Amino acid sequence: MNVQLIQDARAILGEGVRNERSGRLHWVDIRAWLVHRFSSAGGSDSVFDFGQPVGSLGLGADGSLVLAICDEFGLARSGLGRMGQVVEVEKQLARNRINAGRCNASGRFWAGTMGSLSLMLARSTGWRRSAAL
């Protein structure tokens, strides 16, 4: 097995998804609240800051990204410069945030929420965004 370093990002906690059509890796630097779009072909890395904690992302059929940001789902289309189509989740639970999430084969984005690590009293819940991506 041959393993090769493709990006020395030095992120503390990161996860993402590869777009097979474009060859780009879209990933979240969870602790830094940043979304990256990395191209292994050219080695370029575009970084986007949405000003809130980003827990996870999923890739839509058209190349857009579904973002799980703090207490809302957002849809970022080409360029990733801004987020649209926001759906709020658990706004009443101030210490909860959306955490892990993925798109399934039907294009639905599944995600769960979690409480603050410093407060174990917050509740956790599972969510699904049903709209076609």
N, C-alpha and C positions, 0 to 999 in steps of 0.2 A: 504494500500500500504506500502510495506517495502522497504526502500532505504538504501543501504549499501555503505560506502566508500571502494573502492577497491584499490586506489592508491593515496597517498597524495603527488602528484607531485609538487604542488605549482606553476604551470604554469600560466602565466597571460592570455594567449589566446591559447587554444588547441582544436583540432578537429581530428576525426579519423574514422576508420572503423574496425569492428570486423570480423575476419576470422572465420566463423562458423565451418569449418573443423578442424582447429588447436585449436580453442578456444582462440587465441591470439587477443589482441587489438593493432592495429597499429595506432599510432596517432602522430600528429605534434604539437610540442611546437613552435608556429609560431614566437613569439618574440625572442626566444633563438636560432632559426634556427636548431632545433633538431628533429629527427625522433625517436620515441620510439616503441619498440615491447614488450608489456606487456603480461605476462601469469598470468591469475587469478588463475590457478590451483596451481602454485608454488610461485606466488608473485614475479617472477623475471622480471626485466625490463632491456632490452638491449637498449642502446642509441647510435645513429649514427649521426655524424656531417658531412654534405656534403660541408661545408664551404661557403654556400650561403643561402639566405632566402628561406625557404620551405613554400609554400602557402597552399598546399593540397596534398592529396595522394589518390590513388584508388587501389583496390585489383584486381589483374589479376586472371584468371581462374586457373592458375598453382601456385598461391600463391605469385607470384612476385608483386612488387609494382610499380605503375606508380606514379612518383613524379613530381609535379609542382614546379620547383625550379627557382626562380628569373625570368629569361627570356628564360627558356628551359624546355622541358619535358624530363625526364629520366626514365629508366627502371632499377629497382634494383631487381636482382634475389635473390636466397637463400643466407642467411647470411647478406644481406644488407650492406656489407662492402664497396662495390663500386657501382657506377652507370654506366650503359651502354646505348647504343642506344639513344643518345641525339638528340633532335630536337629543334633547336632554334626558338624562337617566339619573334617578335617585337624587335630585337636587336638594331634597329635604334632609338628606343624610350628609351633612357637611364634612364628615371625616371619612367618607367612602370615596373610592375612585375606581374607574374601570381598569382592570388589570389585563390578564391574558386573553387573547382572542385570535380567531382564525376564520377564514372562509371555508365552507364545506364545498363539496362537488357541485351542489346546486346553486352556488353563488351567495349563500346566506352567511352573514358574518355573525359568529357566535362569540360572546365575551362574558366574562364574569367580573363582578365587583369585589372589592376587598376593603376592609377597614384599615385605618392607619395602623402602622406597626407599633406605634406608641400607645394606641388605645385599642385594646382587644374587645371592647364592648360593642363596636360597630358591627353591623350585619353584612353578610356576603350573599350575593344573588347571582343568578345566571340570566343572560339576556341574549336575544337574537334579533338582528336587523334583517327583515324579510324581503325588502325591496331588491329587485334584481340589480346586480352590479354591472 
